[in-house]
């Protein structure tokens, strides 16, 4: 039996080979079949080995399933063949099928592109040449560094703004956007225009996931235009910004914002709630001029498993409000109204999993913490500290904080919801104003407090809260 064919079907590790490993073996196998001198064949084999050595080096530094071997191979497939085919109206069938099926690249590489059959120069066929393998091996080596540095921006030499934007884009867990970004940083040189592209990319990633349908902008096609050289960084940034502007002006977008608080779990069930809360924490960090990061991003929300993904989002007014404090604060409100208040965005707070479990259903005064009990909000992240400045926690506080958070959403992603009255309506909490006999002007008369980090937190708690 042919040793290379045997390798594809068995190995001594007792588990299936990755497609990246299979592809390396296939390319080396093909290097032995070209009608060239032995020295040339050995030179190609050395080039393949050197390329895969670089690939395995960078991928070996990645400890995240979101960026595994298959994701890299998929990303490189689009970048390599996309650059070749982007200008063609009649793209090869294998590449067209990729755009419809994200798993298609695996079959295309091993069953259509790099196959022994293509070595036979039949009339009318597209034969595989030795230079094709050289080019592919060189390309996969050159792309892997950009792939790694986008996946782990804190360990790369980006400017500060690029580092911020790349981390935000990674937290959004949108593969098509990630692919566009890898293609962009690989294609375009560092510049203020490239920074603007990344900022616009994050904005598009957030806004496009609010509406219940995909944007009319096809990120895959835009990626191909980047790879083909048809667009400049400033043009790509404008395309993304224009797409955002069109989305936020639609009635569907407004209904989506209003609808976030209407389903059974309210904002608590919003798959972007962790991302939003983390971004608000960074906003507070900037306002308070705190150098320390008090809330670290632990993992991603790509699986969107309810119990796992939202465990670090705390209900201030708890789901099981058995304490007498909560019964007093929310007396006079019906069960549906209490549920709406409980799951509204103003009642949600980022905390560590351990703190969430320990505070659970306790009263607000206990949750705030004290010098004797330094696990409360006063000793947490900036969002917690800000909430801890409230004397009490009830319907008014939930509505007020919800309005402030929607203010932040407007400014952060540059779209308009409306004044405080409109925000109260969109939160579905306008009934609080009537019930509490208070005007919207009186409710929002005071600006939110800028949180100050307690000395105890700085001195005794150097580690950040994993969120």
C-alpha positions as CSV (number, residue, x, y, z in Angstrom):
1,X,0.0,0.0,0.0
2,X,1.1,3.6,-0.6
3,X,2.4,5.0,2.7
4,X,0.7,8.4,2.2
5,X,-2.7,6.8,1.5
6,X,-2.3,4.6,4.5
7,X,-1.5,7.7,6.7
8,X,-4.8,9.2,5.7
9,X,-6.7,6.3,7.2
10,X,-4.8,5.4,10.3
11,X,-2.4,6.8,12.9
12,X,-1.0,5.9,16.3
13,X,-2.8,8.5,18.3
14,X,-6.1,6.7,18.2
15,X,-8.1,9.6,17.0
16,X,-9.1,11.1,13.7
17,X,-6.6,13.3,11.9
18,X,-7.6,17.0,11.5
19,X,-8.2,18.2,7.9
20,X,-5.0,20.4,8.4
21,X,-3.0,17.2,9.0
22,X,-4.6,15.4,6.1
23,X,-3.9,18.3,3.8
24,X,-0.2,18.4,4.7
25,X,0.1,14.7,4.0
26,X,-1.8,15.1,0.7
27,X,0.5,17.9,-0.5
28,X,3.6,15.8,0.4
29,X,2.2,12.9,-1.4
30,X,1.6,15.0,-4.5
31,X,5.2,16.3,-4.3
32,X,6.3,12.7,-5.0
33,X,4.1,12.4,-8.1
34,X,5.1,15.4,-10.1
35,X,7.1,14.7,-13.2
36,X,10.2,16.6,-12.0
37,X,13.7,15.8,-10.8
38,X,14.0,14.2,-7.4
39,X,15.8,17.3,-6.1
40,X,12.9,19.5,-7.0
41,X,10.5,17.1,-5.4
42,X,12.5,17.2,-2.2
43,X,12.7,21.0,-2.3
44,X,8.9,21.2,-2.5
45,X,8.5,18.7,0.4
46,X,10.8,20.9,2.5
47,X,8.8,24.0,1.7
48,X,5.6,22.2,2.8
49,X,7.2,21.1,6.0
50,X,8.5,24.6,6.8
51,X,5.1,26.1,6.1
52,X,3.3,23.6,8.4
53,X,5.9,24.1,11.1
54,X,5.0,27.8,11.2
55,X,1.2,27.0,11.1
56,X,1.5,24.5,14.0
57,X,3.7,27.0,16.0
58,X,1.0,29.7,15.9
59,X,-2.0,27.4,16.3
60,X,-0.3,25.6,19.2
61,X,-0.3,28.9,21.0
62,X,-4.1,29.1,20.8
63,X,-6.2,27.7,23.6
64,X,-9.7,28.4,22.3
65,X,-12.0,26.1,20.3
66,X,-13.3,29.2,18.5
67,X,-9.9,29.4,16.6
68,X,-9.0,25.7,16.1
69,X,-7.3,24.1,13.1
70,X,-10.5,23.8,11.1
71,X,-11.4,27.5,11.6
72,X,-8.0,28.5,10.4
73,X,-8.2,26.2,7.4
74,X,-11.6,27.6,6.6
75,X,-10.3,31.1,6.9
76,X,-7.3,30.5,4.7
77,X,-9.4,28.7,2.1
78,X,-11.5,31.8,1.6
79,X,-8.5,34.2,1.6
80,X,-6.4,32.1,-0.8
81,X,-9.0,31.1,-3.3
82,X,-11.0,34.3,-2.7
83,X,-8.0,36.4,-3.8
84,X,-7.7,34.2,-7.0
85,X,-11.4,34.1,-7.9
86,X,-12.7,37.4,-6.6
87,X,-12.4,39.1,-10.0
88,X,-14.1,36.3,-11.8
89,X,-17.8,36.5,-12.5
90,X,-17.9,32.7,-13.1
91,X,-16.2,31.4,-9.9
92,X,-15.3,27.7,-9.7
93,X,-18.1,25.5,-8.4
94,X,-16.1,24.4,-5.4
95,X,-15.8,28.0,-4.2
96,X,-19.4,28.9,-4.9
97,X,-20.5,26.0,-2.9
98,X,-18.4,27.2,0.0
99,X,-20.3,30.4,0.2
100,X,-23.5,28.3,0.7
101,X,-22.0,25.7,3.0
102,X,-19.4,26.6,5.6
103,X,-18.1,23.0,5.7
104,X,-17.7,22.8,2.0
105,X,-14.0,23.9,2.0
106,X,-12.9,20.5,3.6
107,X,-14.2,18.5,0.7
108,X,-13.1,21.1,-1.9
109,X,-9.4,21.0,-0.7
110,X,-9.1,17.2,-0.5
111,X,-11.5,16.0,-3.2
112,X,-11.3,18.7,-5.9
113,X,-8.3,21.0,-5.6
114,X,-5.4,18.8,-4.4
115,X,-6.1,15.4,-6.0
116,X,-3.9,12.9,-7.9
117,X,-6.4,13.1,-10.8
118,X,-5.5,16.7,-11.5
119,X,-1.9,15.6,-12.1
120,X,-3.1,14.0,-15.4
121,X,-3.1,16.6,-18.1
122,X,-6.1,15.5,-20.0
123,X,-7.4,17.7,-22.8
124,X,-9.6,20.5,-21.5
125,X,-8.7,19.8,-17.9
126,X,-7.1,22.1,-15.4
127,X,-3.9,20.3,-14.4
128,X,-2.3,20.8,-11.0
129,X,1.2,22.2,-11.4
130,X,4.0,22.1,-8.9
131,X,4.0,25.8,-8.6
132,X,0.3,25.6,-7.4
133,X,1.5,23.6,-4.4
134,X,4.4,25.9,-3.8
135,X,2.1,29.0,-3.8
136,X,-0.5,27.4,-1.5
137,X,2.2,26.3,1.0
138,X,3.7,29.8,1.0
139,X,0.3,31.4,1.4
140,X,-0.8,29.3,4.4
141,X,2.4,30.2,6.1
142,X,2.0,33.9,5.5
143,X,-1.7,34.0,6.7
144,X,-1.4,32.1,10.0
145,X,0.5,35.0,11.7
146,X,-2.4,37.4,10.9
147,X,-4.9,34.9,12.0
148,X,-3.2,34.4,15.4
149,X,-2.7,38.1,16.0
150,X,-6.3,38.9,15.3
151,X,-7.4,36.0,17.6
152,X,-5.0,37.2,20.3
153,X,-4.6,41.0,19.8
154,X,-3.1,41.6,23.3
155,X,-0.1,39.5,22.4
156,X,0.6,41.3,19.1
157,X,2.0,44.6,18.1
158,X,-1.2,46.5,17.3
159,X,-1.7,50.2,18.1
160,X,-4.0,50.7,21.1
161,X,-7.2,51.5,19.1
162,X,-6.7,48.4,16.9
163,X,-6.2,46.3,20.0
164,X,-9.4,47.6,21.5
165,X,-11.4,47.0,18.4
166,X,-10.0,43.5,17.7
167,X,-10.8,42.4,21.3
168,X,-14.4,43.8,20.8
169,X,-14.8,42.0,17.5
170,X,-13.6,38.7,19.1
171,X,-16.1,39.0,21.9
172,X,-18.9,39.4,19.4
173,X,-18.2,35.9,18.1
174,X,-19.3,36.6,14.5
175,X,-17.2,34.4,12.2
176,X,-18.0,36.3,9.0
177,X,-16.9,39.6,10.6
178,X,-13.8,37.9,12.0
179,X,-13.0,36.7,8.4
180,X,-13.3,40.2,7.0
181,X,-11.0,41.5,9.7
182,X,-8.3,38.9,9.1
183,X,-8.4,39.6,5.4
184,X,-8.3,43.4,6.0
185,X,-5.3,43.4,8.4
186,X,-3.5,40.9,6.1
187,X,-4.2,43.1,3.0
188,X,-4.0,46.7,4.3
189,X,-1.0,48.4,5.9
190,X,-1.4,50.1,9.3
191,X,-3.1,53.4,9.0
192,X,-5.8,55.6,10.6
193,X,-8.1,54.3,7.8
194,X,-7.6,50.7,8.9
195,X,-8.3,51.7,12.5
196,X,-11.6,53.3,11.3
197,X,-12.4,50.1,9.4
198,X,-12.1,48.0,12.6
199,X,-14.2,50.5,14.5
200,X,-16.9,50.4,11.9
201,X,-16.7,46.6,11.8
202,X,-17.4,46.3,15.5
203,X,-20.4,48.7,15.1
204,X,-21.7,46.6,12.3
205,X,-21.3,43.4,14.3
206,X,-23.3,44.8,17.2
207,X,-26.1,46.5,15.3
208,X,-26.6,43.7,12.7
209,X,-27.2,41.2,15.6
210,X,-30.0,43.3,17.1
211,X,-32.3,43.0,14.1
212,X,-34.0,39.6,13.5
213,X,-32.7,39.3,10.0
214,X,-29.3,39.5,8.4
215,X,-28.2,42.8,7.0
216,X,-28.4,43.3,3.2
217,X,-24.6,43.6,3.3
218,X,-22.9,40.3,2.5
219,X,-19.7,40.3,4.5
220,X,-18.3,37.3,2.5
221,X,-18.6,39.3,-0.8
222,X,-17.0,42.3,0.9
223,X,-14.1,40.1,2.1
224,X,-13.6,39.0,-1.5
225,X,-13.5,42.6,-2.7
226,X,-10.9,43.3,0.0
227,X,-8.7,40.4,-1.1
228,X,-9.0,41.4,-4.8
229,X,-7.8,44.9,-4.1
230,X,-11.1,46.4,-5.2
231,X,-11.6,48.4,-2.0
232,X,-9.4,50.6,0.2
233,X,-9.6,50.7,4.0
234,X,-11.6,53.9,3.9
235,X,-14.0,52.5,1.4
236,X,-14.6,49.4,3.5
237,X,-15.2,51.5,6.6
238,X,-17.8,53.6,4.6
239,X,-19.5,50.5,3.3
240,X,-19.9,49.2,6.9
241,X,-21.0,52.6,8.3
242,X,-23.6,53.1,5.5
243,X,-25.0,49.6,6.2
244,X,-25.4,50.5,9.9
245,X,-27.1,53.7,9.0
246,X,-29.6,51.9,6.8
247,X,-30.3,49.3,9.4
248,X,-31.0,51.7,12.3
249,X,-33.5,53.7,10.2
250,X,-35.7,50.7,9.5
251,X,-38.9,50.0,11.5
252,X,-37.6,46.5,12.1
253,X,-34.6,47.8,14.0
254,X,-36.8,50.0,16.3
255,X,-39.2,47.1,16.9
256,X,-36.2,44.8,17.7
257,X,-34.9,47.3,20.4
258,X,-38.4,47.6,21.8
259,X,-38.9,43.8,21.6
260,X,-35.7,43.0,23.7
261,X,-37.6,43.7,26.9
262,X,-40.9,42.1,25.9
263,X,-40.2,38.3,25.8
264,X,-40.4,36.2,28.9
265,X,-36.7,36.6,29.9
266,X,-36.5,40.2,28.9
267,X,-33.0,41.6,28.5
268,X,-31.7,38.7,30.6
269,X,-32.3,36.4,27.6
270,X,-30.6,38.8,25.1
271,X,-27.6,37.0,23.7
272,X,-25.6,40.2,23.6
273,X,-26.2,41.1,27.2
274,X,-22.8,40.0,28.4
275,X,-21.1,41.9,25.6
276,X,-23.2,45.1,26.3
277,X,-22.5,44.9,30.0
278,X,-18.8,44.5,29.4
279,X,-18.7,47.5,27.1
280,X,-20.6,49.6,29.7
281,X,-17.9,48.6,32.3
282,X,-15.2,49.9,29.9
283,X,-17.2,53.1,29.5
284,X,-17.2,53.5,33.3
285,X,-13.5,52.7,33.5
286,X,-12.8,55.6,31.1
287,X,-15.0,58.0,33.0
288,X,-13.5,57.1,36.4
289,X,-10.0,57.2,35.0
290,X,-9.3,53.9,36.7
291,X,-6.2,52.2,35.2
292,X,-7.0,48.8,36.6
293,X,-9.3,46.4,34.8
294,X,-11.8,45.2,37.4
295,X,-13.8,43.0,35.0
296,X,-12.1,40.5,32.7
297,X,-13.7,38.7,29.8
298,X,-13.6,35.0,30.5
299,X,-14.6,32.9,27.5
300,X,-17.0,33.8,24.8
301,X,-20.8,33.4,24.2
302,X,-20.6,31.6,20.9
303,X,-22.5,28.6,22.2
304,X,-25.3,30.7,23.7
305,X,-26.1,28.1,26.3
306,X,-28.4,29.8,28.8
307,X,-27.1,28.4,32.1
308,X,-23.5,28.8,31.1
309,X,-23.5,32.1,29.2
310,X,-25.6,34.2,31.5
311,X,-24.4,32.9,34.9
312,X,-22.3,36.0,35.4
313,X,-25.3,38.4,34.9
314,X,-26.9,39.1,38.3
315,X,-30.5,40.1,38.9
316,X,-30.3,42.9,41.5
317,X,-33.9,42.4,42.3
318,X,-33.7,38.6,42.4
319,X,-35.6,35.9,40.5
320,X,-36.6,34.4,43.8
321,X,-37.5,37.5,45.8
322,X,-38.4,35.9,49.1
323,X,-36.7,38.4,51.4
324,X,-39.1,40.8,53.1
325,X,-37.1,43.7,51.7
326,X,-38.1,42.9,48.1
327,X,-41.8,42.2,49.0
328,X,-42.0,45.7,50.5
329,X,-40.2,47.4,47.6
330,X,-42.4,45.9,44.9
331,X,-45.7,45.8,46.7
332,X,-48.5,47.1,44.6
333,X,-47.1,45.7,41.3
334,X,-48.6,42.7,39.6
335,X,-46.8,39.5,38.9
336,X,-46.3,40.3,35.2
337,X,-45.1,43.8,36.1
338,X,-42.6,42.4,38.6
339,X,-41.3,39.9,36.1
340,X,-40.8,42.7,33.5
341,X,-38.9,44.8,36.1
342,X,-36.8,41.8,37.2
343,X,-35.6,41.0,33.7
344,X,-35.2,44.6,32.5
345,X,-31.8,45.8,31.5
346,X,-31.6,48.3,34.4
347,X,-31.9,45.4,36.9
348,X,-29.0,43.4,35.4
349,X,-25.4,43.6,36.6
350,X,-22.1,41.9,35.7
351,X,-20.7,40.0,38.6
352,X,-18.4,36.9,39.1
353,X,-20.1,33.5,39.2
354,X,-19.1,33.0,42.8
355,X,-20.5,36.3,43.9
356,X,-23.7,35.7,42.0
357,X,-24.2,32.4,43.9
358,X,-23.4,33.9,47.3
359,X,-25.5,37.1,47.0
360,X,-28.4,35.3,45.2
361,X,-31.7,36.3,46.8
362,X,-30.5,38.5,49.7
363,X,-31.8,42.0,50.3
364,X,-30.2,45.0,48.5
365,X,-28.5,46.3,51.7
366,X,-26.8,42.9,52.1
367,X,-25.9,42.8,48.4
368,X,-24.3,46.2,48.6
369,X,-21.7,44.8,51.1
370,X,-20.1,46.3,54.1
371,X,-16.7,46.5,55.8
372,X,-17.4,43.2,57.5
373,X,-18.8,41.6,54.3
374,X,-16.6,42.6,51.5
375,X,-18.2,40.5,48.8
376,X,-20.9,43.0,48.0
377,X,-21.3,45.5,45.1
378,X,-19.1,48.1,46.9
379,X,-16.1,45.9,46.4
380,X,-16.8,44.6,42.9
381,X,-16.4,46.0,39.4
382,X,-17.2,49.6,38.5
383,X,-20.8,48.7,37.4
384,X,-21.4,47.2,40.8
385,X,-19.8,50.1,42.6
386,X,-22.1,52.5,40.7
387,X,-25.2,50.5,41.7
388,X,-24.0,50.4,45.3
389,X,-24.3,54.2,45.6
390,X,-28.1,53.9,45.6
391,X,-29.8,54.0,49.0
392,X,-32.5,51.6,47.9
393,X,-33.4,49.4,45.0
394,X,-36.9,49.3,43.6
395,X,-38.9,50.0,40.4
396,X,-37.8,53.7,40.2
397,X,-34.1,52.7,40.3
398,X,-34.5,50.0,37.7
399,X,-36.3,52.3,35.3
400,X,-33.7,55.1,35.9
401,X,-30.7,52.8,35.3
402,X,-32.4,51.3,32.3
403,X,-32.8,54.8,30.7
404,X,-29.1,55.6,31.5
405,X,-28.0,52.3,29.9
406,X,-30.0,53.0,26.7
407,X,-28.4,56.5,26.7
408,X,-25.1,54.7,26.7
409,X,-26.2,52.4,23.9
410,X,-27.2,55.4,21.7
411,X,-23.9,57.1,22.2
412,X,-21.7,54.0,22.0
413,X,-23.1,52.7,18.7
414,X,-24.3,56.0,17.3
415,X,-28.0,55.6,16.7
416,X,-31.0,57.4,18.1
417,X,-33.7,55.9,20.3
418,X,-35.3,59.0,21.7
419,X,-35.7,61.0,24.8
420,X,-36.2,59.6,28.3
421,X,-40.0,59.2,27.8
422,X,-39.4,57.2,24.7
423,X,-36.8,55.1,26.4
424,X,-39.2,54.3,29.3
425,X,-41.8,53.2,26.7
426,X,-39.3,51.1,24.8
427,X,-38.3,49.4,28.1
428,X,-41.9,48.6,28.7
429,X,-41.7,50.3,32.1
430,X,-43.8,53.5,31.6
431,X,-46.2,52.1,34.2
432,X,-43.7,52.8,36.9
433,X,-44.0,56.5,36.5
434,X,-47.8,56.4,37.1
435,X,-47.5,53.9,39.9
436,X,-44.8,55.9,41.7
437,X,-46.4,59.2,41.0
438,X,-43.3,60.7,39.5
439,X,-42.5,62.6,36.3
440,X,-39.8,61.4,33.9
441,X,-37.9,64.7,34.4
442,X,-37.8,64.2,38.2
443,X,-36.7,60.6,37.7
444,X,-33.7,61.4,35.5
445,X,-32.7,64.7,37.0
446,X,-29.5,63.4,38.5
447,X,-26.6,62.2,36.4
448,X,-25.3,58.6,37.2
449,X,-22.5,58.7,39.7
450,X,-19.0,58.1,38.5
451,X,-17.8,55.1,40.5
452,X,-14.7,55.4,42.6
453,X,-12.6,52.3,43.3
454,X,-12.4,51.7,47.1
455,X,-8.9,51.5,48.6
456,X,-9.7,48.0,49.9
457,X,-10.2,46.8,46.4
458,X,-7.0,48.3,45.2
459,X,-4.9,47.1,48.1
460,X,-6.4,43.7,48.9
461,X,-7.9,42.4,45.6
462,X,-5.4,42.7,42.8
463,X,-7.1,40.1,40.6
464,X,-10.0,41.1,38.3
465,X,-13.4,39.6,38.3
466,X,-13.8,36.9,35.6
467,X,-17.0,37.7,33.7
